[in-house]
C-alpha cells in the first residue's frame, strides 16, 4: 500500500482488549473523511496492542491478541453517523478475494482495494461481523461513533475491532503523522468534533498532505520506544510530530528513563528517513517531585535533542504564567480553545 495514504483525521489505535465469547457479533464504527473525491480505498487492521493502558494491569504495549474470525466486512458512505442505513447500499469488502478472514495473532492486514466516491466530511461506516474466543483488540477511549448490534438494535459500544487506517490512493505531497498520548489523540474536546489540535492543524494546512493521528490514551514514551508496531506505523510517514512524556512522568518513571525513551523514538524515526518535530512535554499539574523531572526533561529536549531534531514548545501555549507553567491552563487534556491556540501557533512557526 505504498501509494495509499490516510484520509481521515480520526485517531484509531488498539488500546485495550476484550474476551470473545465464540458468538458472532456485529459492530459499526464511523470515520469522517478528510478530502473528498473518487479514489481506491483499502482498510488496514492490526492484531496487537499499541500502548499500555493505565497501570498496565489489563493491557500492555506490544501484547499480541488472539486469533479471531471476520465473517463479513462491509462499508457505507453516509453524510451522517446514523444507524438507519440502507443495507442495499452496503459495499462488501474482501481479503484476497474472500469475504471472510481468519485473523492470526500479531497480524497486520489490508482489505482489497475498492473504488469509493466521498465528499469531504462524509462518513465511511465500517460494519464488521466477527467472532472469537480469546483477546480481541479495540479502543477503550474511542473518539468517534462506535456501535454494536444487540437485542435487535444498535447500541453505543466500543467493543468491536477497529480499522487502524482508512487509506486511499489520493495523491499527496507528504504523509504527516501525529504520534503521542491522549493529548495527541484528542481527549479533552468533544467526541466526533474533530476539534483536537491535530485535526485543526490538518484543516489549516490543507489537502496537499495526508494526516494520520496515531495518538493513543495513556501512551508512554517507553511504549513508543520499544520498537513495536506502534513505532513501525510512525515510520511509514514522511513527517511526524512526537508528543510524549506526561504518562511516563505520572507513572513514576525516572528522569533518565524518560530521556532515553525520547532519544530512542526520535533517532529511530530519523534513521528511518522521517522528519521529526518533537514537542516539549506538556504541562499537567504535576506535584513538586514530578514537576522537577518535567523541567529537567524539557531542558534536555530544548538543549540536547534540539541538536538532532526540530523542537516545538507546548509550555508557552498551554502552561500557566511562570513559575506555575507546569500547571495546565486549558486542562491536562487541552480543551477546544487550547487546541485551537496550539494549532495556530504551530502552523505559524512550522512549515510542514
NORJO-V827675 format. One record per run of one state. SS is the DSSP state (a for helix, b for strand, c for the rest). FROM is the first residue (numbers start at 1). TO is the last residue. If there is no record, write none. Layout:
# NORJO-V827675
ss->[SS/SS]
from->[FROM/FROM]
to->[TO/TO]
This chain:
# NORJO-V827675
ss->[c/b/c/b/c/b/c/b/c/b/c/b/c/b/c/b/c/a/c/b/c/b/c/b/c/b/c/b/c/b/c/b/c/b/c/b/c/b/c/b/c/b/c/a/c/a/c/b/c/a/c/a/c/b/c/a/c/a/c/b/c/a/c/a/c/b/c/a/b/c/b/c/a/c]
from->[1/5/7/8/9/16/20/25/34/37/47/48/49/64/65/68/79/87/90/91/93/95/96/98/99/101/104/108/111/114/119/123/133/135/139/146/151/153/157/165/169/174/181/182/186/197/206/209/214/221/225/229/235/239/244/246/251/255/272/275/280/288/304/305/308/310/313/315/319/320/328/329/336/350]
to->[4/6/7/8/15/19/24/33/36/46/47/48/63/64/67/78/86/89/90/92/94/95/97/98/100/103/107/110/113/118/122/132/134/138/145/150/152/156/164/168/173/180/181/185/196/205/208/213/220/224/228/234/238/243/245/250/254/271/274/279/287/303/304/307/309/312/314/318/319/327/328/335/349/352]
